[in-house]
Amino acid sequence: MKIAIPDLISNSYFPAIAAVELGLFKREGFDVELELVVPVEKALAALADGSLELLGCSSHLVVGGFPEWRGAKLLCAQAQGMYWFLVMRSDLNAARGDLSSVKGRRIGAAHWVGMALRRLLVEAGIDPARDHVEIAPIPGAHGAGMSFGVMAVQALEEGRVDGFWANGMGAELAARRGVGTIVLDARRDPGVPAHTMASVVASDRLIAEQPELAAAAVRAVVGAQRALRSDVELARGIGRKLFPQTEAGLIAELIRRDLPYYAAALPREAIERMIGFSKAAGILKRDPAYEEVVAAQFAPAWDG
């Protein structure tokens, strides 16, 4: 059995990574392997045809494989809040919170991730078309074994983009190397709506046919969150196994910062915000009920 994630060298989906690497699925009686699958549409297709059991990803992009939220459900959150950073080239001297710094600039962002940035800009009165903001994927950043954040920093250093909207690892590398300035931390800066969150997804078919696996996935993620809260240095050991040396040295600090957001619950208000965002982004037309989006039968396991 497998759980896939669309980005590996990052803190974005680390609870899912830790659930596998700390043996928490095996403790539940399931042999589940971790797999990096890009692009995420490929993972969604595998989830739909049954060749993949579980997927850790941003909640809003499930509709990319299950149109109108039919056929899959969120099992739990890996962490609360939207977890991306807007980083601009350091020589632009962009101030913290100044979204107008993107005007007339090229911003690297993965397709589904970029939707959230576009929405934040519109909410701030910035029209990407009118204000000549180019938000587009970075060529080559989604190859096998690639991390978007790491590749985004390279693109920033080489002048191929003026900024990027990506994960915490990319933001940290850019800031430490002096090539980028963090303009927005979506999870921590005040007044930023959380349009999506890192979650774990399963198909309706798997939930119906293997409810014990779905329940085990929730318990494994909750166990990983608890283990990392108890000893964040566990993240360093996982990083040494899976990440390059530099990123392995950073991951424990990134996870330490994320620990306050480690909760598996899927609050109704968060799901309603995600649905509203999805409709505004044009990827969802109807208003699915909470129970159509969330496998609420596993809610008792969210708090352990």
N, C-alpha and C positions, 0 to 999 in steps of 0.2 A: 504494500500500500504506500501511497505517496501523498505528501502535502507540498504543493508548489508555492513559490513566491516569485514575484516579478523583479526583485532587486535583492542582492545578497549582501554586498559589502556596505552595509548601512545599518542604522539603528531602527529603520522604519518598521520592519517586520521581525524584530529580534525576539519577541515572546514566542513566535512560532518556531524560529530557529532553535531557541533554547529548549522548547518542549521536546524537540527531537534529540538535540545534542546532550541534554541532561538525562535522557532515558525515561522521560515521563510518559511517553506513549507506551513504551515497553512495560512500565509499571502498571499500566492500565490493561495490559494483555494484548497490545497490538504492535506489530512490527511495521512502523511507518518511517519511510525515508524522506529526506528533504531534497527537493529538486528546484533548481533555478530554471524557470520557463519564460522565455521572452520571444515575441511580444506577448503581453498578457492575454490578447485575444486567442492565442494558441492554447493557453491554459484554460480559458473559459470554454473553448470548444471541447477540450479533453474532459472537463468537468461535466459538460452536457452529454457526451457520448459514453461516459462511465469509465473511461480509461484513466481518469484521475479522480481520487476520492475527495481531497480537500484542497482549498486554495486560500492563502493568506494575501489579502490585497485591500485596496481602498474600497470602501463600501459602495460608492456611487457607480463604480465601473462594472458592477455585476450585470447591468443591463446591456453591456457590450456582448454578452453571450447568451443572455436570457432576456429578450426584449420585453419591455413593459413589466418587468419583475415577475415573470411567470416561469417557474421551474427551478428556482433556487432560493435559498434563504441564508441569512446571516446567523451563525451559531453563537458568536460572541465577539466582543471587541478585543483587539490586542492592546490597545491603549486609547484613551480618550483624546479627542481634539484632532485638528488638522495639523499635520506634522511636517509641512514644507517650509522652506526659507527662500526669500527673495534676496539674491546676492548680486550686487552691481560691481563693475570694474572699479578698483580702488581709486584710479586716477580721475574718476568722475566726481569724487568727493560727495557722493550722495549721503544725505542725512538719514538717520534712523526714522522710519515711518514716512519718508517722502516718496510716495508712490509715483509722483509726477516725474521722478528720475527715469522712468521707463520710456517717456515720450521720445519718439524718433529713434528708439534703440532696438537691437536684436536680442531677444530673450530666449535662451534655450530651455525647453520644457518638453517632457514627454506628452504625447497627445492627450491622454486622459487627465494627467496632472495639470496640464496647461488650462484645462477648462475651469479649474478652480481659480487660477490667477486671473483669467479673463473676467470671471464674475466679480472678484474682489476689485478689479480696476473699474468695472462698470458701476459698482456700488460706491466707488470713490469719485465718480464723475468723469472718469477717463474712458474715452471711446477708442479702443485699439485701432479701428480703421481710421477715424478722423485724426487721431493723434499719432499715427504712423508707428504703432507698436507692433513689431513682428514677433510673434510667439510661435516657435516651431521646434520640432525635435532636432537634436544634434546628430548629424550623420555619423553612423558607426557606434553610437552610444548604447545601442541595444543588441550588440553582438553577443554570442555565447560567452558567458563568463564575465561580461562587462557589468560595471556598476554605473548607473546614470550619473550619480553625484560625482564620482571620481572622474568620469569622462568629461563632465561639465566643467570641472576645474581646469582640466587640460585645455578645453576649448576656450575658456576665459583667458588663460595664460597666452594662448596662441593668437588671440584677437579675433577668433572666429565668431564670438558672441560678445555682447556688451554686458550681459548679465545672465543669470539662470535662476530658475525656480525648481528647487530639487530638495533632496533629503539633508538631514543634519550632518552626515559625514561629509558631503560635498561642501556645505557651508563652513564647517570647521576647518577643512583643508584649505579652502580659499582664504579664510581669515588668517590662519597661521602662516601661510606662505606670503601674505601681504598683497595678494593679487585681487582680492575681493573684499567688499564691505557688506556686512549684513544689514539690509534695509528693513526687512520684515521677518519676524519669527511668528508664523501664523498660530502656533500653539500657545505662545506666552505673551505676545504683545496685546495690550488691552484693545477691546473693540473689534477684534477680528472674528467674524462668524465662522464657526466650524462647520463647513459644508459637507465634510466627509470624515471618516476615521479609518484607521487600520483595523480590519476585521478578519474573521475566518468564515469561509463560505462552503456550503455543501449543496448538492442538488436535492430537489425534493425526493427524487428516486432513492438516493442514498439514505436520506433521513427516514424514509418509509421502510426500506429494506434492511438497513443496518443502523437502527437508532442507537445501538450500544456503541458503535464507532463514533457517531456524532457526539454522544454524551461524553465519551472518553476524550475527544478532541477539546471540548470545553474544559474538562477537568485538567487536561495536560497543560493548556495555556494558562489557566488560573494557577496551577502549580508552578509554572515557569515564572509568572509574575511574582509569586510569593517567594520563590527561591532567590530571585534577583534582588528583591527588596531586603532579604535577610543577608545576602552576601553578593554585593555587586561585582566583586572580583571574579565571580564565576564567568562573567561576560568576557573578561580578559582571556581566560582559558579557552573559551569557545572561539574568540577572535584569533588566537594563535593557531588554531586548527584550520580555520576557514578563510582568514583574511591575509592579505599581504602584511608585511611587518609594520609599516607605518600606520595603517588603518587598525591593525590589531592593538597597537599601543594607544589608540584613541577611544576604542569602543567602550571601555568601562566607564570613562568619564561621560560619554554621551548617554549611556544607559542610566547613570546616576542622575543626570538632569531629567530624564524621562520618568523616573520612578513615581513621582507624584501623580502621573497620568495613567499609571498601570491599574486599570480596573476593567473588568470584562463585561460590565453591563452595557446594554443597548437601550438607553433611555428613549422614551417615546418622543420627547422634544427634539432629540438629536436626529432621530429617524425622520421626523417631520421636516426639519431643516434640510436634510439630505434630499428628500423628495422635492421640496420647493426648489432647491438648487438644480436638481436634475431636470426639472421641467423648464426652468429658466435657460438651462444650457441646451435644451432641445433634444435631450436623449431619453426623455420620458414624457408621455402625453397624459396618462391617466393618474389618478390618485390611489395607489394601492393602500389597503389597510395595513396597519402595523403588523398584524398576524400573517400577512402575505409576504412581508419583507423579512421578518424575524422569526426564527424557530423558538417561540416563546416558551415551549415546553421545557427548554433547558435553562430557563432563567434561575431556578433554584440553585444551580451549580455556579452561577456567576460570582457569588460571594464566597465560594468555597465551602 
